[in-house]
Amino acid sequence: MTIRVLIADDHHVVRRGLVFFLKTQKDIEIVGEAANGKEAVELAEKLQPDLILMDLVMPEMDGIQATRLIKKSHENIEIMMLTSFSDQDHVIPAIEAGASGYQLKDIEPDELVESIRKLVRGENSLHSKATNHLLKRVSRNHQLPHQIHQLTKREKDVLLQLTKGKSNKEIASSLFITEKTVKTHISNIFTKLEVADRTQAALYAVKHKLGEE
C-alpha cells in the first residue's frame, strides 16, 4: 500500500528536506506541499491524502486550527504534528484538535518514516514528551461518568495493551488471540467508549485509570 502524504510547513528548506527523504521510501508518495495552514486545508480537500505532516506555527492559519478544520470534514485523514514545540500548551490543543501523532523535528529520519507507517496502520505515534503531558493532563482531571464498565474483561485487556502503544500483532501475541479477534475487540471498544481512534481510546483508559481497578 502506498501512503499518500501532504507536507504543511512554512519553511521551504524543511519541506524540501522532508520531500527529498520521504521520496526515497517505496511506500510513500508526496502528493502536495502547503506553506501555511490555510493551504493545508485547501489541499487536504483537493488531494485527500492519507496523512498530513503538519507544522504547528505557520502564517495565516496555524497547524492546530488547520487540523481542527480538516478533521471536521475528513475524519479518515491522519494528521501528525511535526514541530519544535514539546510543551503542554502546544501538545494538548493539537491532540484535542484531532492530531493522532505528535513528533519533534529532531526525530531521526528512519524513526519518522516508521511513525508515519504506524499512524496509517492505526497505532499510536506520540513522542514521549507529548505522552507525558497528556498523562499529567488527564491525571489532574476529575473522574467523569464513563463507559469503561461496559467493556468485557477481554476488551479491557486489549485496551490496556493499546495504552502501551502496541500493534494489533503485538496485542494478539501478548493475549494469545488472533489479530482478527483483536480488530473485533478494538472496534467494540471504539463503539462503547464513543471514540474515533486508538489515541483517543488510550487517553480515555488513562483518564479513567484502567489497570488500577
C-alpha positions as CSV (number, residue, x, y, z in Angstrom):
1,M,0.0,0.0,0.0
2,T,1.3,3.5,-0.9
3,I,0.9,6.1,1.8
4,R,-0.1,9.5,0.2
5,V,1.4,12.3,2.3
6,L,0.8,16.1,2.3
7,I,3.5,18.2,3.9
8,A,2.5,21.5,5.6
9,D,5.3,23.7,6.8
10,D,6.1,27.4,6.3
11,H,9.9,26.8,6.0
12,H,10.8,25.9,2.4
13,V,14.0,24.2,3.5
14,V,12.2,22.0,5.9
15,R,9.6,21.0,3.3
16,R,12.3,20.3,0.7
17,G,14.3,18.2,3.2
18,L,11.2,16.1,4.0
19,V,10.2,15.7,0.4
20,F,13.8,14.6,-0.5
21,F,14.0,12.0,2.2
22,L,10.4,10.6,2.0
23,K,10.7,10.2,-1.7
24,T,13.4,7.6,-1.1
25,Q,10.7,5.4,0.6
26,K,9.0,3.0,-1.8
27,D,5.7,3.0,0.1
28,I,5.4,6.8,0.5
29,E,4.2,9.3,-2.2
30,I,4.3,13.1,-1.6
31,V,1.1,14.4,-3.1
32,G,1.5,18.1,-2.2
33,E,3.1,20.8,-0.1
34,A,1.5,23.7,1.8
35,A,3.2,26.8,3.1
36,N,0.6,27.6,5.8
37,G,-2.5,26.2,7.5
38,K,-4.9,27.7,5.0
39,E,-3.2,26.0,2.1
40,A,-3.1,22.7,4.1
41,V,-6.9,22.8,4.5
42,E,-7.4,23.6,0.8
43,L,-5.0,20.9,-0.4
44,A,-6.5,18.3,2.0
45,E,-9.9,18.9,0.4
46,K,-8.4,18.7,-3.1
47,L,-5.9,15.9,-2.7
48,Q,-7.4,13.7,0.0
49,P,-4.1,12.4,1.4
50,D,-3.8,9.5,3.8
51,L,-1.6,11.6,6.2
52,I,-0.6,15.2,6.7
53,L,2.7,16.2,8.3
54,M,1.6,19.4,10.0
55,D,3.8,22.2,11.4
56,L,2.3,23.9,14.5
57,V,3.3,27.6,14.0
58,M,2.5,28.9,10.5
59,P,1.2,32.2,9.0
60,E,-2.4,32.8,8.0
61,M,-3.6,29.8,9.9
62,D,-1.7,27.7,12.5
63,G,-1.5,23.9,12.5
64,I,-4.0,23.4,15.3
65,Q,-6.7,25.4,13.6
66,A,-6.0,23.7,10.3
67,T,-6.1,20.3,11.9
68,R,-9.5,21.1,13.5
69,L,-11.0,22.1,10.2
70,I,-9.6,19.2,8.3
71,K,-10.7,16.5,10.8
72,K,-14.2,18.1,10.9
73,S,-14.7,17.3,7.3
74,H,-12.3,14.4,6.8
75,E,-12.0,12.1,9.8
76,N,-10.2,9.5,7.7
77,I,-7.1,11.8,7.1
78,E,-4.5,11.1,9.7
79,I,-2.6,14.2,11.0
80,M,0.9,14.1,12.5
81,M,2.2,17.2,14.1
82,L,5.9,17.7,13.3
83,T,7.2,20.6,15.3
84,S,9.9,22.0,17.5
85,F,7.5,22.6,20.4
86,S,7.1,19.9,23.1
87,D,5.4,22.0,25.9
88,Q,1.8,21.2,27.0
89,D,0.4,24.5,25.7
90,H,1.1,23.1,22.2
91,V,0.7,19.4,22.7
92,I,-2.7,19.3,24.4
93,P,-4.5,21.6,21.9
94,A,-3.0,19.7,19.0
95,I,-4.3,16.3,20.2
96,E,-7.7,17.8,21.2
97,A,-7.9,19.3,17.7
98,G,-7.7,15.8,16.2
99,A,-4.0,15.1,15.6
100,S,-3.3,11.4,16.1
101,G,0.5,11.8,16.0
102,Y,3.0,14.2,17.6
103,Q,6.7,14.2,16.8
104,L,9.5,16.7,17.2
105,K,11.6,17.9,14.3
106,D,14.8,16.5,15.8
107,I,13.4,13.0,15.2
108,E,15.7,10.6,13.3
109,P,14.5,10.2,9.6
110,D,14.0,6.5,9.8
111,E,12.0,6.9,13.0
112,L,9.8,9.5,11.3
113,V,9.1,7.1,8.5
114,E,8.2,4.3,11.0
115,S,5.9,6.8,12.9
116,I,4.1,7.6,9.6
117,R,3.6,3.9,8.9
118,K,2.4,3.2,12.4
119,L,-0.1,6.1,12.3
120,V,-1.6,4.9,9.0
121,R,-1.9,1.4,10.5
122,G,-3.9,2.9,13.3
123,E,-1.3,2.7,16.0
124,N,-0.3,5.5,18.4
125,S,2.5,7.7,17.3
126,L,3.2,10.2,20.1
127,H,6.6,11.5,21.2
128,S,7.4,10.5,24.8
129,K,7.3,14.2,25.9
130,A,3.8,14.5,24.3
131,T,2.6,11.4,26.1
132,N,3.9,12.7,29.4
133,H,2.0,15.9,29.0
134,L,-1.2,14.0,28.2
135,L,-0.8,11.7,31.2
136,K,-0.3,14.7,33.5
137,R,-3.3,16.4,32.0
138,V,-5.7,13.5,32.4
139,S,-4.4,12.7,35.9
140,R,-5.4,16.2,37.0
141,N,-9.0,15.8,35.7
142,H,-11.8,14.7,37.9
143,Q,-13.1,11.3,37.1
144,L,-16.2,11.6,34.9
145,P,-19.1,9.2,34.4
146,H,-17.8,6.8,31.8
147,Q,-18.4,3.7,29.8
148,I,-15.3,1.6,31.0
149,H,-17.6,-0.7,33.0
150,Q,-19.4,-1.6,29.7
151,L,-16.3,-3.3,28.4
152,T,-15.9,-7.0,28.8
153,K,-12.8,-8.3,30.6
154,R,-11.1,-9.2,27.3
155,E,-11.9,-5.8,25.9
156,K,-10.3,-4.2,28.9
157,D,-7.2,-6.4,28.4
158,V,-7.0,-5.2,24.8
159,L,-7.5,-1.6,25.8
160,L,-4.7,-1.9,28.4
161,Q,-2.4,-3.1,25.7
162,L,-3.5,-0.1,23.5
163,T,-2.3,2.3,26.1
164,K,1.2,0.8,25.8
165,G,1.2,1.7,22.1
166,K,1.2,-1.9,20.9
167,S,0.3,-3.0,17.4
168,N,-2.6,-5.5,16.7
169,K,0.0,-8.2,16.1
170,E,1.8,-7.5,19.4
171,I,-1.6,-7.4,21.3
172,A,-2.5,-10.8,19.7
173,S,0.8,-12.3,20.8
174,S,0.5,-10.9,24.3
175,L,-3.1,-12.1,24.8
176,F,-2.8,-15.4,22.8
177,I,-5.6,-14.5,20.4
178,T,-5.7,-13.9,16.7
179,E,-5.2,-10.4,15.0
180,K,-8.8,-10.7,13.7
181,T,-10.1,-11.1,17.2
182,V,-8.0,-8.1,18.3
183,K,-9.6,-6.0,15.5
184,T,-13.1,-7.0,16.6
185,H,-12.4,-6.1,20.2
186,I,-10.9,-2.7,19.2
187,S,-14.0,-2.0,17.0
188,N,-16.2,-2.8,20.0
189,I,-14.1,-0.6,22.3
190,F,-14.4,2.4,19.9
191,T,-18.2,1.9,19.8
192,K,-18.7,1.6,23.6
193,L,-16.3,4.4,24.6
194,E,-17.6,6.6,21.7
195,V,-14.1,7.4,20.5
196,A,-12.7,7.6,16.9
197,D,-9.2,6.1,17.1
198,R,-6.6,4.3,19.2
199,T,-5.1,7.5,20.6
200,Q,-8.5,8.7,22.0
201,A,-9.2,5.2,23.4
202,A,-5.8,5.1,25.1
203,L,-6.3,8.6,26.6
204,Y,-9.8,7.5,27.8
205,A,-8.3,4.5,29.5
206,V,-5.6,6.5,31.3
207,K,-8.1,9.2,32.3
208,H,-10.3,6.6,33.9
209,K,-7.4,4.7,35.5
210,L,-7.9,1.4,33.7
211,G,-5.4,-1.1,35.1
212,E,-5.7,0.4,38.6
213,E,-9.0,-1.3,39.3
